[in-house]
Amino acid sequence: MSLIMSMAAFALATSITPGPVNIVALGSGARFGFVASQKHVAGAALGFTLLLVLIGLGLHELLMRWPVLTQGIQWGGVVFLLYMAYKLAIDDGRLNAQDAAVAPSMLYGAVMQWLNPKAWLACVAGMGLFAADGEATRVWQLAAVYLVICYLSVACWSYVGTFFRRYLSNARGMRLFNRAMALLLVISVAYLLLG
């Protein structure tokens, strides 16, 4: 039981802290509401868990043999996150019904995890701590714990975002919020690159 509690504590520490996926969940909750954001939340949790299992079952060995793959993934993630920040920064903030804006999808949440350097670091560190020998039972235990904790953590961010909705009913408020989210994404990228 203490092993499961240690896994849960590690999963919570790495899942609840600010990062690109959580910032998008916050923005999605603010713009589209909690229920509409659940596709993104579920996709993020499932995408992370799949990445964790693959790393636990041997993907980390491939990455260690070919470090250029790791660098490619990191830089691809950085470019993707900076592109997202740019799109948020230039958004005019209008909330017209004709815009047909939709909340981030399940696939979007999963892909974000795969392009998120923080997720890769958490997976490698988690497997190093709890399943360094690649024992399948431990890999699956950590994955099960992470699935629940990751889902709840990302859901918390989208729930908090719903409290911003009342301030975002006009274009100016939404524009300021989008620019704040863009700045947070840039800061998280800088933190990942310098950390």
MARKE-524479 format. One record per residue (C-alpha): residue number from 1; x, z, y. Coordinates in Angstrom, 2 decimals. Layout:
! residues N
PT   k       X       Z       Y
PT NUM       X       Z       Y
...
! end
This chain:
! residues 195
PT   k       X       Z       Y
PT   1    0.00    0.00    0.00
PT   2    2.87    0.73    2.39
PT   3    4.16   -2.82    1.84
PT   4    0.77   -4.26    2.86
PT   5    0.73   -2.01    5.94
PT   6    4.23   -3.19    6.88
PT   7    3.15   -6.80    6.44
PT   8    0.06   -6.16    8.57
PT   9    2.09   -4.51   11.33
PT  10    4.54   -7.42   11.38
PT  11    1.69   -9.96   11.35
PT  12   -0.05   -8.19   14.22
PT  13    3.11   -7.96   16.32
PT  14    3.80  -11.67   15.94
PT  15    0.19  -12.87   16.17
PT  16   -1.28  -10.88   19.06
PT  17    1.59  -11.38   21.50
PT  18    1.27  -14.13   24.12
PT  19    2.22  -17.59   22.97
PT  20    1.00  -21.16   23.31
PT  21   -1.75  -20.92   20.68
PT  22   -3.11  -17.71   22.18
PT  23   -3.01  -19.13   25.70
PT  24   -5.06  -22.14   24.55
PT  25   -7.51  -19.75   22.85
PT  26   -7.82  -17.80   26.11
PT  27   -8.47  -20.99   28.05
PT  28  -10.92  -22.26   25.46
PT  29  -12.86  -19.00   25.54
PT  30  -13.00  -19.17   29.33
PT  31  -14.13  -22.77   29.48
PT  32  -16.27  -23.19   26.38
PT  33  -17.18  -19.68   25.23
PT  34  -16.33  -17.56   22.20
PT  35  -18.42  -19.38   19.58
PT  36  -17.23  -22.86   20.56
PT  37  -13.61  -21.63   20.41
PT  38  -13.85  -20.50   16.80
PT  39  -12.86  -23.92   15.45
PT  40   -9.54  -23.65   17.28
PT  41   -9.14  -20.03   16.14
PT  42   -9.80  -20.90   12.48
PT  43   -7.51  -23.94   12.64
PT  44   -4.71  -21.87   14.16
PT  45   -5.02  -19.20   11.45
PT  46   -5.20  -21.73    8.61
PT  47   -2.40  -23.90   10.04
PT  48   -0.12  -20.91   10.42
PT  49   -0.90  -19.63    6.93
PT  50   -0.15  -23.03    5.39
PT  51    3.16  -23.18    7.26
PT  52    3.99  -19.65    6.08
PT  53    3.25  -20.49    2.43
PT  54    5.30  -23.70    2.55
PT  55    8.25  -21.88    4.08
PT  56    7.91  -19.10    1.53
PT  57    7.83  -21.54   -1.36
PT  58   10.98  -23.39   -0.35
PT  59   10.63  -25.34    2.90
PT  60   13.11  -22.97    4.55
PT  61   15.81  -24.18    2.13
PT  62   15.22  -27.76    3.21
PT  63   15.46  -26.72    6.86
PT  64   18.70  -24.85    6.18
PT  65   20.23  -27.90    4.49
PT  66   19.18  -30.18    7.34
PT  67   19.24  -28.15   10.56
PT  68   18.53  -31.32   12.53
PT  69   14.94  -31.10   11.18
PT  70   14.57  -27.63   12.68
PT  71   15.91  -28.84   16.01
PT  72   13.58  -31.83   15.91
PT  73   10.59  -29.59   15.26
PT  74   11.60  -27.23   18.05
PT  75   12.09  -29.99   20.60
PT  76    8.90  -31.75   19.50
PT  77    7.06  -28.47   20.05
PT  78    8.64  -27.99   23.46
PT  79    7.64  -31.49   24.57
PT  80    4.08  -30.99   23.27
PT  81    3.69  -27.63   25.04
PT  82    5.08  -28.98   28.31
PT  83    2.70  -31.94   28.07
PT  84   -0.20  -29.49   27.62
PT  85    0.99  -27.52   30.66
PT  86    1.16  -30.74   32.69
PT  87   -2.38  -31.74   31.70
PT  88   -3.68  -28.30   32.70
PT  89   -1.81  -28.37   36.00
PT  90   -3.26  -31.73   37.06
PT  91   -6.83  -31.00   35.92
PT  92   -9.19  -31.11   38.92
PT  93  -11.29  -28.21   37.60
PT  94  -14.64  -29.97   37.72
PT  95  -17.10  -28.86   35.07
PT  96  -19.52  -31.78   35.14
PT  97  -21.78  -32.20   32.15
PT  98  -20.94  -35.91   32.17
PT  99  -17.27  -35.13   31.45
PT 100  -18.20  -34.35   27.83
PT 101  -15.33  -31.93   27.52
PT 102  -15.18  -30.32   24.10
PT 103  -13.49  -27.20   22.86
PT 104  -10.23  -27.61   20.92
PT 105  -10.90  -28.57   17.30
PT 106   -9.80  -26.94   14.07
PT 107   -7.20  -29.68   13.57
PT 108   -5.89  -29.10   17.10
PT 109   -5.42  -25.39   16.36
PT 110   -3.56  -26.16   13.12
PT 111   -1.32  -28.81   14.69
PT 112   -0.53  -26.48   17.57
PT 113    0.85  -23.96   15.08
PT 114    3.02  -26.60   13.44
PT 115    4.43  -27.60   16.84
PT 116    4.79  -24.02   18.02
PT 117    8.40  -22.75   17.84
PT 118    7.09  -19.16   17.89
PT 119    5.11  -19.84   14.68
PT 120    8.17  -21.24   12.91
PT 121   10.27  -18.24   13.92
PT 122    7.56  -15.81   12.77
PT 123    7.25  -17.58    9.40
PT 124   10.97  -17.61    8.72
PT 125   11.38  -13.99    9.85
PT 126    8.35  -12.84    7.83
PT 127    9.57  -14.48    4.67
PT 128   13.05  -13.10    5.25
PT 129   11.64   -9.60    5.53
PT 130    9.02   -9.59    2.79
PT 131    9.75  -12.42    0.34
PT 132   13.38  -13.41    0.75
PT 133   13.71  -14.16   -2.96
PT 134   10.75  -16.57   -2.85
PT 135    8.67  -14.48   -5.26
PT 136    5.30  -16.22   -5.29
PT 137    3.25  -13.00   -5.45
PT 138    4.87  -11.67   -2.27
PT 139    4.51  -15.02   -0.53
PT 140    0.77  -15.07   -1.28
PT 141    0.35  -11.41   -0.30
PT 142    1.95  -12.03    3.07
PT 143   -0.10  -15.20    3.52
PT 144   -3.37  -13.34    2.81
PT 145   -2.49  -10.56    5.24
PT 146   -1.39  -13.05    7.88
PT 147   -4.53  -15.16    7.55
PT 148   -6.74  -12.21    8.45
PT 149   -4.48  -10.78   11.16
PT 150   -3.76  -14.17   12.74
PT 151   -7.45  -15.09   12.83
PT 152   -8.42  -11.79   14.45
PT 153   -5.56  -11.95   16.94
PT 154   -6.31  -15.47   18.15
PT 155  -10.03  -14.63   18.21
PT 156   -9.27  -11.67   20.49
PT 157   -7.64  -14.02   22.98
PT 158  -10.65  -16.35   23.00
PT 159  -12.96  -13.34   23.39
PT 160  -10.98  -12.12   26.40
PT 161  -11.26  -15.62   27.83
PT 162  -15.05  -15.38   27.85
PT 163  -14.79  -12.66   30.50
PT 164  -13.25  -15.20   32.90
PT 165  -16.23  -17.56   32.60
PT 166  -18.18  -16.05   35.50
PT 167  -15.24  -16.73   37.84
PT 168  -14.82  -20.31   36.68
PT 169  -18.21  -21.76   37.58
PT 170  -16.71  -23.76   40.45
PT 171  -13.94  -26.35   40.57
PT 172  -11.62  -24.18   42.66
PT 173  -11.78  -21.26   40.24
PT 174  -11.25  -23.51   37.23
PT 175   -8.35  -25.28   38.93
PT 176   -6.63  -21.95   39.66
PT 177   -7.23  -20.76   36.10
PT 178   -5.88  -24.02   34.61
PT 179   -2.75  -23.79   36.74
PT 180   -2.24  -20.17   35.71
PT 181   -2.57  -21.22   32.04
PT 182   -0.10  -24.08   32.67
PT 183    2.38  -21.62   34.18
PT 184    1.97  -19.29   31.19
PT 185    2.69  -22.18   28.82
PT 186    5.84  -23.09   30.75
PT 187    6.93  -19.43   30.72
PT 188    6.33  -19.21   26.96
PT 189    8.40  -22.38   26.43
PT 190   11.21  -20.94   28.56
PT 191   11.05  -17.69   26.62
PT 192   11.25  -19.54   23.30
PT 193   14.18  -21.65   24.47
PT 194   16.13  -18.75   25.95
PT 195   15.17  -16.12   23.35
! end
